[in-house]
Amino acid sequence: MMFKRDLYLNELIEKQNNHLIKVITGIRRCGKSYLLNTIFYNHLISKENVSKERIIKFAFDDEEDIKPLSDHCLVILSEK
């Protein structure tokens, strides 16, 4: 079963181009990652025509996702 979460999706869509960082908060296992990595991801691809190569998806509880991020941050810091 999938919960659509239209209220939260519409809030993200409404504020996506305001040049501010969005912070999604909530208790554990309430659907934050699902909202971003599935619902908003599909919206960006199907409705906004964003190519998959321009979207970064990761989960902080997955070491395989965190390692490339930390390596990328180290490269950025070493360039300064």
mmJSON file of the N, C-alpha and C atoms, coordinates in Angstrom:
{"data_MODEL":{"atom_site":{
"group_PDB":["ATOM","ATOM","ATOM","ATOM","ATOM","ATOM","ATOM","ATOM","ATOM","ATOM","ATOM","ATOM","ATOM","ATOM","ATOM","ATOM","ATOM","ATOM","ATOM","ATOM","ATOM","ATOM","ATOM","ATOM","ATOM","ATOM","ATOM","ATOM","ATOM","ATOM","ATOM","ATOM","ATOM","ATOM","ATOM","ATOM","ATOM","ATOM","ATOM","ATOM","ATOM","ATOM","ATOM","ATOM","ATOM","ATOM","ATOM","ATOM","ATOM","ATOM","ATOM","ATOM","ATOM","ATOM","ATOM","ATOM","ATOM","ATOM","ATOM","ATOM","ATOM","ATOM","ATOM","ATOM","ATOM","ATOM","ATOM","ATOM","ATOM","ATOM","ATOM","ATOM","ATOM","ATOM","ATOM","ATOM","ATOM","ATOM","ATOM","ATOM","ATOM","ATOM","ATOM","ATOM","ATOM","ATOM","ATOM","ATOM","ATOM","ATOM","ATOM","ATOM","ATOM","ATOM","ATOM","ATOM","ATOM","ATOM","ATOM","ATOM","ATOM","ATOM","ATOM","ATOM","ATOM","ATOM","ATOM","ATOM","ATOM","ATOM","ATOM","ATOM","ATOM","ATOM","ATOM","ATOM","ATOM","ATOM","ATOM","ATOM","ATOM","ATOM","ATOM","ATOM","ATOM","ATOM","ATOM","ATOM","ATOM","ATOM","ATOM","ATOM","ATOM","ATOM","ATOM","ATOM","ATOM","ATOM","ATOM","ATOM","ATOM","ATOM","ATOM","ATOM","ATOM","ATOM","ATOM","ATOM","ATOM","ATOM","ATOM","ATOM","ATOM","ATOM","ATOM","ATOM","ATOM","ATOM","ATOM","ATOM","ATOM","ATOM","ATOM","ATOM","ATOM","ATOM","ATOM","ATOM","ATOM","ATOM","ATOM","ATOM","ATOM","ATOM","ATOM","ATOM","ATOM","ATOM","ATOM","ATOM","ATOM","ATOM","ATOM","ATOM","ATOM","ATOM","ATOM","ATOM","ATOM","ATOM","ATOM","ATOM","ATOM","ATOM","ATOM","ATOM","ATOM","ATOM","ATOM","ATOM","ATOM","ATOM","ATOM","ATOM","ATOM","ATOM","ATOM","ATOM","ATOM","ATOM","ATOM","ATOM","ATOM","ATOM","ATOM","ATOM","ATOM","ATOM","ATOM","ATOM","ATOM","ATOM","ATOM","ATOM","ATOM","ATOM","ATOM","ATOM","ATOM","ATOM","ATOM","ATOM","ATOM","ATOM","ATOM","ATOM","ATOM","ATOM","ATOM","ATOM"],
"id":[1,2,3,4,5,6,7,8,9,10,11,12,13,14,15,16,17,18,19,20,21,22,23,24,25,26,27,28,29,30,31,32,33,34,35,36,37,38,39,40,41,42,43,44,45,46,47,48,49,50,51,52,53,54,55,56,57,58,59,60,61,62,63,64,65,66,67,68,69,70,71,72,73,74,75,76,77,78,79,80,81,82,83,84,85,86,87,88,89,90,91,92,93,94,95,96,97,98,99,100,101,102,103,104,105,106,107,108,109,110,111,112,113,114,115,116,117,118,119,120,121,122,123,124,125,126,127,128,129,130,131,132,133,134,135,136,137,138,139,140,141,142,143,144,145,146,147,148,149,150,151,152,153,154,155,156,157,158,159,160,161,162,163,164,165,166,167,168,169,170,171,172,173,174,175,176,177,178,179,180,181,182,183,184,185,186,187,188,189,190,191,192,193,194,195,196,197,198,199,200,201,202,203,204,205,206,207,208,209,210,211,212,213,214,215,216,217,218,219,220,221,222,223,224,225,226,227,228,229,230,231,232,233,234,235,236,237,238,239,240],
"type_symbol":["N","C","C","N","C","C","N","C","C","N","C","C","N","C","C","N","C","C","N","C","C","N","C","C","N","C","C","N","C","C","N","C","C","N","C","C","N","C","C","N","C","C","N","C","C","N","C","C","N","C","C","N","C","C","N","C","C","N","C","C","N","C","C","N","C","C","N","C","C","N","C","C","N","C","C","N","C","C","N","C","C","N","C","C","N","C","C","N","C","C","N","C","C","N","C","C","N","C","C","N","C","C","N","C","C","N","C","C","N","C","C","N","C","C","N","C","C","N","C","C","N","C","C","N","C","C","N","C","C","N","C","C","N","C","C","N","C","C","N","C","C","N","C","C","N","C","C","N","C","C","N","C","C","N","C","C","N","C","C","N","C","C","N","C","C","N","C","C","N","C","C","N","C","C","N","C","C","N","C","C","N","C","C","N","C","C","N","C","C","N","C","C","N","C","C","N","C","C","N","C","C","N","C","C","N","C","C","N","C","C","N","C","C","N","C","C","N","C","C","N","C","C","N","C","C","N","C","C","N","C","C","N","C","C","N","C","C","N","C","C"],
"label_atom_id":["N","CA","C","N","CA","C","N","CA","C","N","CA","C","N","CA","C","N","CA","C","N","CA","C","N","CA","C","N","CA","C","N","CA","C","N","CA","C","N","CA","C","N","CA","C","N","CA","C","N","CA","C","N","CA","C","N","CA","C","N","CA","C","N","CA","C","N","CA","C","N","CA","C","N","CA","C","N","CA","C","N","CA","C","N","CA","C","N","CA","C","N","CA","C","N","CA","C","N","CA","C","N","CA","C","N","CA","C","N","CA","C","N","CA","C","N","CA","C","N","CA","C","N","CA","C","N","CA","C","N","CA","C","N","CA","C","N","CA","C","N","CA","C","N","CA","C","N","CA","C","N","CA","C","N","CA","C","N","CA","C","N","CA","C","N","CA","C","N","CA","C","N","CA","C","N","CA","C","N","CA","C","N","CA","C","N","CA","C","N","CA","C","N","CA","C","N","CA","C","N","CA","C","N","CA","C","N","CA","C","N","CA","C","N","CA","C","N","CA","C","N","CA","C","N","CA","C","N","CA","C","N","CA","C","N","CA","C","N","CA","C","N","CA","C","N","CA","C","N","CA","C","N","CA","C","N","CA","C","N","CA","C","N","CA","C","N","CA","C","N","CA","C","N","CA","C","N","CA","C"],
"label_alt_id":[null,null,null,null,null,null,null,null,null,null,null,null,null,null,null,null,null,null,null,null,null,null,null,null,null,null,null,null,null,null,null,null,null,null,null,null,null,null,null,null,null,null,null,null,null,null,null,null,null,null,null,null,null,null,null,null,null,null,null,null,null,null,null,null,null,null,null,null,null,null,null,null,null,null,null,null,null,null,null,null,null,null,null,null,null,null,null,null,null,null,null,null,null,null,null,null,null,null,null,null,null,null,null,null,null,null,null,null,null,null,null,null,null,null,null,null,null,null,null,null,null,null,null,null,null,null,null,null,null,null,null,null,null,null,null,null,null,null,null,null,null,null,null,null,null,null,null,null,null,null,null,null,null,null,null,null,null,null,null,null,null,null,null,null,null,null,null,null,null,null,null,null,null,null,null,null,null,null,null,null,null,null,null,null,null,null,null,null,null,null,null,null,null,null,null,null,null,null,null,null,null,null,null,null,null,null,null,null,null,null,null,null,null,null,null,null,null,null,null,null,null,null,null,null,null,null,null,null,null,null,null,null,null,null,null,null,null,null,null,null],
"label_comp_id":["MET","MET","MET","MET","MET","MET","PHE","PHE","PHE","LYS","LYS","LYS","ARG","ARG","ARG","ASP","ASP","ASP","LEU","LEU","LEU","TYR","TYR","TYR","LEU","LEU","LEU","ASN","ASN","ASN","GLU","GLU","GLU","LEU","LEU","LEU","ILE","ILE","ILE","GLU","GLU","GLU","LYS","LYS","LYS","GLN","GLN","GLN","ASN","ASN","ASN","ASN","ASN","ASN","HIS","HIS","HIS","LEU","LEU","LEU","ILE","ILE","ILE","LYS","LYS","LYS","VAL","VAL","VAL","ILE","ILE","ILE","THR","THR","THR","GLY","GLY","GLY","ILE","ILE","ILE","ARG","ARG","ARG","ARG","ARG","ARG","CYS","CYS","CYS","GLY","GLY","GLY","LYS","LYS","LYS","SER","SER","SER","TYR","TYR","TYR","LEU","LEU","LEU","LEU","LEU","LEU","ASN","ASN","ASN","THR","THR","THR","ILE","ILE","ILE","PHE","PHE","PHE","TYR","TYR","TYR","ASN","ASN","ASN","HIS","HIS","HIS","LEU","LEU","LEU","ILE","ILE","ILE","SER","SER","SER","LYS","LYS","LYS","GLU","GLU","GLU","ASN","ASN","ASN","VAL","VAL","VAL","SER","SER","SER","LYS","LYS","LYS","GLU","GLU","GLU","ARG","ARG","ARG","ILE","ILE","ILE","ILE","ILE","ILE","LYS","LYS","LYS","PHE","PHE","PHE","ALA","ALA","ALA","PHE","PHE","PHE","ASP","ASP","ASP","ASP","ASP","ASP","GLU","GLU","GLU","GLU","GLU","GLU","ASP","ASP","ASP","ILE","ILE","ILE","LYS","LYS","LYS","PRO","PRO","PRO","LEU","LEU","LEU","SER","SER","SER","ASP","ASP","ASP","HIS","HIS","HIS","CYS","CYS","CYS","LEU","LEU","LEU","VAL","VAL","VAL","ILE","ILE","ILE","LEU","LEU","LEU","SER","SER","SER","GLU","GLU","GLU","LYS","LYS","LYS"],
"label_asym_id":["A","A","A","A","A","A","A","A","A","A","A","A","A","A","A","A","A","A","A","A","A","A","A","A","A","A","A","A","A","A","A","A","A","A","A","A","A","A","A","A","A","A","A","A","A","A","A","A","A","A","A","A","A","A","A","A","A","A","A","A","A","A","A","A","A","A","A","A","A","A","A","A","A","A","A","A","A","A","A","A","A","A","A","A","A","A","A","A","A","A","A","A","A","A","A","A","A","A","A","A","A","A","A","A","A","A","A","A","A","A","A","A","A","A","A","A","A","A","A","A","A","A","A","A","A","A","A","A","A","A","A","A","A","A","A","A","A","A","A","A","A","A","A","A","A","A","A","A","A","A","A","A","A","A","A","A","A","A","A","A","A","A","A","A","A","A","A","A","A","A","A","A","A","A","A","A","A","A","A","A","A","A","A","A","A","A","A","A","A","A","A","A","A","A","A","A","A","A","A","A","A","A","A","A","A","A","A","A","A","A","A","A","A","A","A","A","A","A","A","A","A","A","A","A","A","A","A","A","A","A","A","A","A","A","A","A","A","A","A","A"],
"label_entity_id":["1","1","1","1","1","1","1","1","1","1","1","1","1","1","1","1","1","1","1","1","1","1","1","1","1","1","1","1","1","1","1","1","1","1","1","1","1","1","1","1","1","1","1","1","1","1","1","1","1","1","1","1","1","1","1","1","1","1","1","1","1","1","1","1","1","1","1","1","1","1","1","1","1","1","1","1","1","1","1","1","1","1","1","1","1","1","1","1","1","1","1","1","1","1","1","1","1","1","1","1","1","1","1","1","1","1","1","1","1","1","1","1","1","1","1","1","1","1","1","1","1","1","1","1","1","1","1","1","1","1","1","1","1","1","1","1","1","1","1","1","1","1","1","1","1","1","1","1","1","1","1","1","1","1","1","1","1","1","1","1","1","1","1","1","1","1","1","1","1","1","1","1","1","1","1","1","1","1","1","1","1","1","1","1","1","1","1","1","1","1","1","1","1","1","1","1","1","1","1","1","1","1","1","1","1","1","1","1","1","1","1","1","1","1","1","1","1","1","1","1","1","1","1","1","1","1","1","1","1","1","1","1","1","1","1","1","1","1","1","1"],
"label_seq_id":[1,1,1,2,2,2,3,3,3,4,4,4,5,5,5,6,6,6,7,7,7,8,8,8,9,9,9,10,10,10,11,11,11,12,12,12,13,13,13,14,14,14,15,15,15,16,16,16,17,17,17,18,18,18,19,19,19,20,20,20,21,21,21,22,22,22,23,23,23,24,24,24,25,25,25,26,26,26,27,27,27,28,28,28,29,29,29,30,30,30,31,31,31,32,32,32,33,33,33,34,34,34,35,35,35,36,36,36,37,37,37,38,38,38,39,39,39,40,40,40,41,41,41,42,42,42,43,43,43,44,44,44,45,45,45,46,46,46,47,47,47,48,48,48,49,49,49,50,50,50,51,51,51,52,52,52,53,53,53,54,54,54,55,55,55,56,56,56,57,57,57,58,58,58,59,59,59,60,60,60,61,61,61,62,62,62,63,63,63,64,64,64,65,65,65,66,66,66,67,67,67,68,68,68,69,69,69,70,70,70,71,71,71,72,72,72,73,73,73,74,74,74,75,75,75,76,76,76,77,77,77,78,78,78,79,79,79,80,80,80],
"pdbx_PDB_ins_code":[null,null,null,null,null,null,null,null,null,null,null,null,null,null,null,null,null,null,null,null,null,null,null,null,null,null,null,null,null,null,null,null,null,null,null,null,null,null,null,null,null,null,null,null,null,null,null,null,null,null,null,null,null,null,null,null,null,null,null,null,null,null,null,null,null,null,null,null,null,null,null,null,null,null,null,null,null,null,null,null,null,null,null,null,null,null,null,null,null,null,null,null,null,null,null,null,null,null,null,null,null,null,null,null,null,null,null,null,null,null,null,null,null,null,null,null,null,null,null,null,null,null,null,null,null,null,null,null,null,null,null,null,null,null,null,null,null,null,null,null,null,null,null,null,null,null,null,null,null,null,null,null,null,null,null,null,null,null,null,null,null,null,null,null,null,null,null,null,null,null,null,null,null,null,null,null,null,null,null,null,null,null,null,null,null,null,null,null,null,null,null,null,null,null,null,null,null,null,null,null,null,null,null,null,null,null,null,null,null,null,null,null,null,null,null,null,null,null,null,null,null,null,null,null,null,null,null,null,null,null,null,null,null,null,null,null,null,null,null,null],
"Cartn_x":[0.828,0.0,0.881,0.519,1.294,0.428,0.97,0.313,0.837,-0.044,0.372,1.08,0.702,1.328,1.25,0.086,-0.091,0.159,-0.233,-0.039,1.449,2.276,3.712,4.364,3.936,4.473,4.167,2.938,2.563,3.344,3.648,4.47,5.875,6.449,7.779,7.765,6.759,6.652,6.519,5.673,5.42,6.682,7.552,8.729,10.04,9.983,11.218,12.145,11.663,12.524,12.716,12.602,12.76,14.195,15.122,16.559,16.896,16.019,16.292,16.455,17.242,17.424,16.181,15.701,14.535,15.003,14.428,14.743,13.463,13.498,12.357,12.594,11.705,11.878,10.67,10.879,9.803,10.381,9.503,9.962,10.516,11.223,11.784,10.678,10.969,10.101,8.736,8.679,7.395,7.243,8.29,8.172,8.946,9.897,10.676,11.478,12.217,13.031,12.15,11.039,10.122,9.545,9.2,8.676,9.688,10.936,11.949,12.468,12.858,13.543,12.604,11.317,10.373,9.351,8.566,7.465,7.989,8.85,9.354,10.276,11.06,11.928,11.093,10.012,9.141,8.487,8.137,7.569,8.577,9.815,10.84,11.066,11.076,11.319,10.121,8.928,7.752,7.129,7.1,6.413,7.356,8.566,9.518,10.561,10.53,11.471,12.934,13.222,14.597,15.199,16.399,17.028,17.517,17.501,17.907,19.337,20.182,21.59,21.762,20.762,20.855,20.28,19.845,19.23,20.13,20.426,21.229,20.286,20.278,19.45,20.369,20.099,20.884,20.099,20.551,19.967,21.095,20.916,21.973,22.16,21.208,21.374,22.029,22.478,23.123,24.567,25.507,26.918,27.389,26.821,27.204,26.81,25.754,25.341,26.172,26.551,27.267,28.707,29.369,30.787,31.05,30.315,30.572,30.332,29.366,29.122,30.301,30.83,31.958,33.186,33.404,34.527,34.377,33.154,32.887,33.147,32.726,32.948,34.437,35.196,36.626,37.294,36.844,37.382,37.082,35.859,35.472,36.314,36.48,37.272,38.736,39.271,40.684,40.937,39.885,40.033,40.055,39.666,39.626,40.965],
"Cartn_y":[-1.172,0.0,1.247,2.218,3.461,4.625,5.425,6.656,7.771,8.517,9.49,10.711,11.159,12.314,13.576,13.81,14.962,16.297,16.427,17.677,18.031,17.065,17.317,17.499,16.714,16.858,18.245,18.708,20.032,21.143,20.976,21.972,22.019,20.852,20.813,21.464,21.144,21.698,23.215,23.694,25.13,25.904,25.278,25.98,25.547,24.745,24.179,25.205,26.31,27.281,28.574,28.52,29.742,29.95,29.148,29.27,29.054,28.379,28.054,26.541,26.131,24.711,24.214,23.059,22.461,21.393,21.38,20.388,19.615,18.314,17.458,16.754,16.965,16.371,15.51,14.633,13.78,12.637,11.912,10.773,9.697,8.738,7.638,6.896,6.488,5.622,6.228,7.566,8.203,8.492,8.234,8.395,9.558,10.124,11.265,10.873,9.786,9.338,8.902,8.249,7.818,9.024,10.063,11.286,11.871,11.95,12.572,11.626,10.419,9.501,8.756,8.785,8.107,9.083,9.701,10.543,11.804,12.579,13.819,13.506,12.44,11.992,11.72,10.952,10.649,11.908,12.836,14.109,14.874,14.954,15.695,15.093,13.781,13.107,13.235,12.981,12.93,14.294,15.172,16.459,17.62,17.573,18.675,18.371,17.164,16.731,16.867,16.583,16.59,15.229,15.218,13.933,13.256,11.93,11.155,11.461,11.812,12.098,13.364,14.22,15.474,15.365,14.169,13.973,13.072,13.502,12.719,12.13,10.803,10.114,9.385,9.522,8.798,8.666,7.742,7.544,7.592,8.35,8.476,7.21,6.273,5.037,3.934,4.26,3.285,3.717,2.939,3.305,3.444,2.647,2.731,4.077,4.704,6.02,7.13,6.965,8.016,8.13,7.03,7.046,7.946,7.826,8.729,10.196,10.463,11.841,12.4,11.619,12.102,12.273,11.37,11.514,12.784,13.07,14.27,15.534,15.52,16.678,16.896,15.809,15.946,16.57,16.217,16.8,18.283,18.672,20.075,20.853,20.309,20.999,21.11,20.108,20.152,21.142,21.497,22.464,23.892,24.123,25.508,25.961],
"Cartn_z":[0.0,0.0,0.0,-0.805,-0.876,-0.41,0.499,0.906,0.021,-0.616,-1.618,-1.035,0.145,0.797,-0.068,-0.665,-1.561,-0.868,0.395,1.127,1.173,1.564,1.684,0.313,-0.655,-2.012,-2.549,-2.37,-2.871,-2.182,-0.895,-0.199,-0.784,-1.069,-1.689,-3.071,-3.858,-5.205,-5.146,-4.242,-4.107,-3.734,-2.951,-2.434,-3.074,-4.136,-4.666,-5.318,-5.771,-6.459,-5.68,-4.355,-3.569,-3.07,-3.543,-3.25,-1.773,-1.038,0.353,0.496,1.469,1.762,2.481,2.066,2.715,3.694,4.875,5.888,6.177,5.929,6.174,7.505,8.476,9.8,10.158,11.095,11.591,12.389,13.061,13.841,12.911,13.484,12.69,11.968,10.742,9.948,9.635,9.5,9.185,7.693,6.894,5.449,4.864,5.598,5.092,3.85,3.946,2.806,1.652,1.95,0.902,0.164,0.917,0.305,-0.68,-0.27,-1.131,-2.205,-1.803,-2.719,-3.66,-3.404,-4.29,-4.867,-3.997,-4.477,-5.17,-4.511,-5.112,-6.289,-6.166,-7.257,-8.517,-8.367,-9.512,-10.067,-9.2,-9.654,-10.513,-10.034,-10.777,-12.162,-12.248,-13.527,-14.46,-13.944,-14.825,-15.106,-14.12,-14.305,-14.61,-14.084,-14.258,-15.34,-15.883,-16.928,-16.509,-15.242,-14.747,-15.067,-15.63,-15.949,-14.67,-14.666,-13.489,-13.076,-14.035,-13.747,-12.91,-12.858,-12.112,-10.702,-10.319,-9.009,-8.169,-6.974,-6.041,-5.004,-4.893,-3.904,-2.938,-1.642,-0.66,0.635,1.479,2.804,3.819,4.871,5.868,6.69,6.616,7.37,6.546,5.35,4.466,4.226,4.753,4.661,3.211,2.316,0.906,0.301,0.808,0.34,0.966,2.225,2.947,2.483,2.187,1.793,0.59,-0.517,-1.643,-1.298,-0.429,-0.015,0.758,1.698,2.483,1.598,0.635,-0.294,-1.124,-1.578,-2.378,-1.551,-0.274,0.596,0.834,0.971,1.155,-0.056,-1.244,-2.476,-2.517,-2.182,-2.191,-1.179,0.016,1.043,0.65,-0.002,-0.396,-1.524,-2.275,-3.365,-2.866,-1.618,-1.083,-0.606],
"occupancy":[1.0,1.0,1.0,1.0,1.0,1.0,1.0,1.0,1.0,1.0,1.0,1.0,1.0,1.0,1.0,1.0,1.0,1.0,1.0,1.0,1.0,1.0,1.0,1.0,1.0,1.0,1.0,1.0,1.0,1.0,1.0,1.0,1.0,1.0,1.0,1.0,1.0,1.0,1.0,1.0,1.0,1.0,1.0,1.0,1.0,1.0,1.0,1.0,1.0,1.0,1.0,1.0,1.0,1.0,1.0,1.0,1.0,1.0,1.0,1.0,1.0,1.0,1.0,1.0,1.0,1.0,1.0,1.0,1.0,1.0,1.0,1.0,1.0,1.0,1.0,1.0,1.0,1.0,1.0,1.0,1.0,1.0,1.0,1.0,1.0,1.0,1.0,1.0,1.0,1.0,1.0,1.0,1.0,1.0,1.0,1.0,1.0,1.0,1.0,1.0,1.0,1.0,1.0,1.0,1.0,1.0,1.0,1.0,1.0,1.0,1.0,1.0,1.0,1.0,1.0,1.0,1.0,1.0,1.0,1.0,1.0,1.0,1.0,1.0,1.0,1.0,1.0,1.0,1.0,1.0,1.0,1.0,1.0,1.0,1.0,1.0,1.0,1.0,1.0,1.0,1.0,1.0,1.0,1.0,1.0,1.0,1.0,1.0,1.0,1.0,1.0,1.0,1.0,1.0,1.0,1.0,1.0,1.0,1.0,1.0,1.0,1.0,1.0,1.0,1.0,1.0,1.0,1.0,1.0,1.0,1.0,1.0,1.0,1.0,1.0,1.0,1.0,1.0,1.0,1.0,1.0,1.0,1.0,1.0,1.0,1.0,1.0,1.0,1.0,1.0,1.0,1.0,1.0,1.0,1.0,1.0,1.0,1.0,1.0,1.0,1.0,1.0,1.0,1.0,1.0,1.0,1.0,1.0,1.0,1.0,1.0,1.0,1.0,1.0,1.0,1.0,1.0,1.0,1.0,1.0,1.0,1.0,1.0,1.0,1.0,1.0,1.0,1.0,1.0,1.0,1.0,1.0,1.0,1.0,1.0,1.0,1.0,1.0,1.0,1.0],
"B_iso_or_equiv":[0.0,0.0,0.0,0.0,0.0,0.0,0.0,0.0,0.0,0.0,0.0,0.0,0.0,0.0,0.0,0.0,0.0,0.0,0.0,0.0,0.0,0.0,0.0,0.0,0.0,0.0,0.0,0.0,0.0,0.0,0.0,0.0,0.0,0.0,0.0,0.0,0.0,0.0,0.0,0.0,0.0,0.0,0.0,0.0,0.0,0.0,0.0,0.0,0.0,0.0,0.0,0.0,0.0,0.0,0.0,0.0,0.0,0.0,0.0,0.0,0.0,0.0,0.0,0.0,0.0,0.0,0.0,0.0,0.0,0.0,0.0,0.0,0.0,0.0,0.0,0.0,0.0,0.0,0.0,0.0,0.0,0.0,0.0,0.0,0.0,0.0,0.0,0.0,0.0,0.0,0.0,0.0,0.0,0.0,0.0,0.0,0.0,0.0,0.0,0.0,0.0,0.0,0.0,0.0,0.0,0.0,0.0,0.0,0.0,0.0,0.0,0.0,0.0,0.0,0.0,0.0,0.0,0.0,0.0,0.0,0.0,0.0,0.0,0.0,0.0,0.0,0.0,0.0,0.0,0.0,0.0,0.0,0.0,0.0,0.0,0.0,0.0,0.0,0.0,0.0,0.0,0.0,0.0,0.0,0.0,0.0,0.0,0.0,0.0,0.0,0.0,0.0,0.0,0.0,0.0,0.0,0.0,0.0,0.0,0.0,0.0,0.0,0.0,0.0,0.0,0.0,0.0,0.0,0.0,0.0,0.0,0.0,0.0,0.0,0.0,0.0,0.0,0.0,0.0,0.0,0.0,0.0,0.0,0.0,0.0,0.0,0.0,0.0,0.0,0.0,0.0,0.0,0.0,0.0,0.0,0.0,0.0,0.0,0.0,0.0,0.0,0.0,0.0,0.0,0.0,0.0,0.0,0.0,0.0,0.0,0.0,0.0,0.0,0.0,0.0,0.0,0.0,0.0,0.0,0.0,0.0,0.0,0.0,0.0,0.0,0.0,0.0,0.0,0.0,0.0,0.0,0.0,0.0,0.0,0.0,0.0,0.0,0.0,0.0,0.0],
"pdbx_formal_charge":[null,null,null,null,null,null,null,null,null,null,null,null,null,null,null,null,null,null,null,null,null,null,null,null,null,null,null,null,null,null,null,null,null,null,null,null,null,null,null,null,null,null,null,null,null,null,null,null,null,null,null,null,null,null,null,null,null,null,null,null,null,null,null,null,null,null,null,null,null,null,null,null,null,null,null,null,null,null,null,null,null,null,null,null,null,null,null,null,null,null,null,null,null,null,null,null,null,null,null,null,null,null,null,null,null,null,null,null,null,null,null,null,null,null,null,null,null,null,null,null,null,null,null,null,null,null,null,null,null,null,null,null,null,null,null,null,null,null,null,null,null,null,null,null,null,null,null,null,null,null,null,null,null,null,null,null,null,null,null,null,null,null,null,null,null,null,null,null,null,null,null,null,null,null,null,null,null,null,null,null,null,null,null,null,null,null,null,null,null,null,null,null,null,null,null,null,null,null,null,null,null,null,null,null,null,null,null,null,null,null,null,null,null,null,null,null,null,null,null,null,null,null,null,null,null,null,null,null,null,null,null,null,null,null,null,null,null,null,null,null],
"auth_seq_id":[1,1,1,2,2,2,3,3,3,4,4,4,5,5,5,6,6,6,7,7,7,8,8,8,9,9,9,10,10,10,11,11,11,12,12,12,13,13,13,14,14,14,15,15,15,16,16,16,17,17,17,18,18,18,19,19,19,20,20,20,21,21,21,22,22,22,23,23,23,24,24,24,25,25,25,26,26,26,27,27,27,28,28,28,29,29,29,30,30,30,31,31,31,32,32,32,33,33,33,34,34,34,35,35,35,36,36,36,37,37,37,38,38,38,39,39,39,40,40,40,41,41,41,42,42,42,43,43,43,44,44,44,45,45,45,46,46,46,47,47,47,48,48,48,49,49,49,50,50,50,51,51,51,52,52,52,53,53,53,54,54,54,55,55,55,56,56,56,57,57,57,58,58,58,59,59,59,60,60,60,61,61,61,62,62,62,63,63,63,64,64,64,65,65,65,66,66,66,67,67,67,68,68,68,69,69,69,70,70,70,71,71,71,72,72,72,73,73,73,74,74,74,75,75,75,76,76,76,77,77,77,78,78,78,79,79,79,80,80,80],
"auth_comp_id":["MET","MET","MET","MET","MET","MET","PHE","PHE","PHE","LYS","LYS","LYS","ARG","ARG","ARG","ASP","ASP","ASP","LEU","LEU","LEU","TYR","TYR","TYR","LEU","LEU","LEU","ASN","ASN","ASN","GLU","GLU","GLU","LEU","LEU","LEU","ILE","ILE","ILE","GLU","GLU","GLU","LYS","LYS","LYS","GLN","GLN","GLN","ASN","ASN","ASN","ASN","ASN","ASN","HIS","HIS","HIS","LEU","LEU","LEU","ILE","ILE","ILE","LYS","LYS","LYS","VAL","VAL","VAL","ILE","ILE","ILE","THR","THR","THR","GLY","GLY","GLY","ILE","ILE","ILE","ARG","ARG","ARG","ARG","ARG","ARG","CYS","CYS","CYS","GLY","GLY","GLY","LYS","LYS","LYS","SER","SER","SER","TYR","TYR","TYR","LEU","LEU","LEU","LEU","LEU","LEU","ASN","ASN","ASN","THR","THR","THR","ILE","ILE","ILE","PHE","PHE","PHE","TYR","TYR","TYR","ASN","ASN","ASN","HIS","HIS","HIS","LEU","LEU","LEU","ILE","ILE","ILE","SER","SER","SER","LYS","LYS","LYS","GLU","GLU","GLU","ASN","ASN","ASN","VAL","VAL","VAL","SER","SER","SER","LYS","LYS","LYS","GLU","GLU","GLU","ARG","ARG","ARG","ILE","ILE","ILE","ILE","ILE","ILE","LYS","LYS","LYS","PHE","PHE","PHE","ALA","ALA","ALA","PHE","PHE","PHE","ASP","ASP","ASP","ASP","ASP","ASP","GLU","GLU","GLU","GLU","GLU","GLU","ASP","ASP","ASP","ILE","ILE","ILE","LYS","LYS","LYS","PRO","PRO","PRO","LEU","LEU","LEU","SER","SER","SER","ASP","ASP","ASP","HIS","HIS","HIS","CYS","CYS","CYS","LEU","LEU","LEU","VAL","VAL","VAL","ILE","ILE","ILE","LEU","LEU","LEU","SER","SER","SER","GLU","GLU","GLU","LYS","LYS","LYS"],
"auth_asym_id":["A","A","A","A","A","A","A","A","A","A","A","A","A","A","A","A","A","A","A","A","A","A","A","A","A","A","A","A","A","A","A","A","A","A","A","A","A","A","A","A","A","A","A","A","A","A","A","A","A","A","A","A","A","A","A","A","A","A","A","A","A","A","A","A","A","A","A","A","A","A","A","A","A","A","A","A","A","A","A","A","A","A","A","A","A","A","A","A","A","A","A","A","A","A","A","A","A","A","A","A","A","A","A","A","A","A","A","A","A","A","A","A","A","A","A","A","A","A","A","A","A","A","A","A","A","A","A","A","A","A","A","A","A","A","A","A","A","A","A","A","A","A","A","A","A","A","A","A","A","A","A","A","A","A","A","A","A","A","A","A","A","A","A","A","A","A","A","A","A","A","A","A","A","A","A","A","A","A","A","A","A","A","A","A","A","A","A","A","A","A","A","A","A","A","A","A","A","A","A","A","A","A","A","A","A","A","A","A","A","A","A","A","A","A","A","A","A","A","A","A","A","A","A","A","A","A","A","A","A","A","A","A","A","A","A","A","A","A","A","A"],
"auth_atom_id":["N","CA","C","N","CA","C","N","CA","C","N","CA","C","N","CA","C","N","CA","C","N","CA","C","N","CA","C","N","CA","C","N","CA","C","N","CA","C","N","CA","C","N","CA","C","N","CA","C","N","CA","C","N","CA","C","N","CA","C","N","CA","C","N","CA","C","N","CA","C","N","CA","C","N","CA","C","N","CA","C","N","CA","C","N","CA","C","N","CA","C","N","CA","C","N","CA","C","N","CA","C","N","CA","C","N","CA","C","N","CA","C","N","CA","C","N","CA","C","N","CA","C","N","CA","C","N","CA","C","N","CA","C","N","CA","C","N","CA","C","N","CA","C","N","CA","C","N","CA","C","N","CA","C","N","CA","C","N","CA","C","N","CA","C","N","CA","C","N","CA","C","N","CA","C","N","CA","C","N","CA","C","N","CA","C","N","CA","C","N","CA","C","N","CA","C","N","CA","C","N","CA","C","N","CA","C","N","CA","C","N","CA","C","N","CA","C","N","CA","C","N","CA","C","N","CA","C","N","CA","C","N","CA","C","N","CA","C","N","CA","C","N","CA","C","N","CA","C","N","CA","C","N","CA","C","N","CA","C","N","CA","C","N","CA","C","N","CA","C","N","CA","C","N","CA","C","N","CA","C"],
"pdbx_PDB_model_num":[1,1,1,1,1,1,1,1,1,1,1,1,1,1,1,1,1,1,1,1,1,1,1,1,1,1,1,1,1,1,1,1,1,1,1,1,1,1,1,1,1,1,1,1,1,1,1,1,1,1,1,1,1,1,1,1,1,1,1,1,1,1,1,1,1,1,1,1,1,1,1,1,1,1,1,1,1,1,1,1,1,1,1,1,1,1,1,1,1,1,1,1,1,1,1,1,1,1,1,1,1,1,1,1,1,1,1,1,1,1,1,1,1,1,1,1,1,1,1,1,1,1,1,1,1,1,1,1,1,1,1,1,1,1,1,1,1,1,1,1,1,1,1,1,1,1,1,1,1,1,1,1,1,1,1,1,1,1,1,1,1,1,1,1,1,1,1,1,1,1,1,1,1,1,1,1,1,1,1,1,1,1,1,1,1,1,1,1,1,1,1,1,1,1,1,1,1,1,1,1,1,1,1,1,1,1,1,1,1,1,1,1,1,1,1,1,1,1,1,1,1,1,1,1,1,1,1,1,1,1,1,1,1,1,1,1,1,1,1,1]
}}}
